[in-house]
Amino acid sequence: GRVATEERLRRDLELMRRANINFIRTSHYPPHPRFLELCDELGFYVDCEVPFIHGREHHADPSYQEVLLTRARATVMRDKNRPSILLWSIGNENHITELGLNTGRLVKQLDPTRPITYPTMGSYFSGHYQEFPEFVDLYSPHYPSAKTVRDYAAKLTRPIIATEYAH
């Protein structure tokens, strides 16, 4: 987070590298700028999250749209030139709403070179994955079992990435 020293960030990343980890998802809050620089330097892939998770009760309120678009714009403009950024995560565990989809559309407009995903709880995903429009590049159900992933692989037409997983 924002209070971690560069020494601590580097040590954490070096420990992850020794554990054969090469993919990191930022979540809920913007990462420390030095963290992304270190990811660039050390060769990590990053799923960079446009931060919106809390305030779900507002995700159907049109007056909240500009808040989400502002967060998306700030995230993409801040991080789009980072070579470590592999994809954009649009929020976290939110229901599919027009406001959220509009946020993803803006991210695709600002950076059409990277895929996007909408991470959702596995239980919600299983009942709603058909509602994701074509511009959503990757499916991202949280905490899927191996059997669930195999079942999805047999029927889904887009790649799946588990951005949260029970280790």
Buried (B, 14 or more C-beta within 10 A) or exposed (E): EEEBEEEEBBEBBEEBEEEEEEEBBBBEEBBBEEBBBBBBEBEBBBBBBBBBBEEBEBBEEEEBBEBBBEBBBEBBEBBBEBEBBBBBBBBBBBBBBEBBBBBBBBBBEBBEEBBBBBBBBBEBBBEEBEEBEEBBBBBBBBEBEEEBBEEBEEEBEBEBBBBBEEE
